[in-house]
Amino acid sequence: MKVTIKLPKPRNPLVAPARARKAGAHASHNPARRVRRLEKQKLNQVLSVRKTDSDCDV
């Protein structure tokens, strides 16, 4: 009679290097784009507040 030992699945060898890499957002190469984006967000916030205020007045 043969004895078989059930072995666990082998680990993925690519996981350890992937976890060791520095993660996060990419660096901004265009600071002007960041400024435009912040201004656009502020404008949308002001407009959304104005829109909700006008809905309550009616």
N, C-alpha and C positions, 0 to 999 in steps of 0.2 A: 504494500500500500504506500502511495506517495503522499508526502506531507507538503501542502502548499501554504506558504505564508503570504498573506495579503499585505502588500506594501502601500503606503500612502502615495498619492499622486506627487510627481516631482514638482518642485517650486519653479515658478517662472523666473528665469535668470535675468529678465529685463526689468523686474520690479525694483530691485535694490538700487540700481543706478538712477532710475527714474525718480525715486523718492529722495535720493541724495541731491538731485539738482535743485537749484534755487527756484522756487515757484513764485508767481505773482504777476502783476500787470507788467506789460512791456513798457519800456522807457519811452517817454514822449520825445519824438524827434522834431516836432513842430510846436513850439510854445504858443505861436499865434493861434493855432487851432484850439488849444486849450482855453485861451482867453475868449475866443468866439463862442465856444461851447458853454462856458460859464455865463456869458452874457445872454445867450439864448435861453438857458435854464432860468435865469432871473426874470427875463421877459415873460416866459411861459408861466412862471409862478405868479407874477403880477397879473397877467391876463386871466389866469384861472381864478384868482381871488376876486377880480373885478366881475368875472362872469357869474360866480356864485352869489356875489353881493347883489347884482342886478336881478337875479332870479328871485331873491327874497323880497325885493322892493315891489315886484309886480303883483 
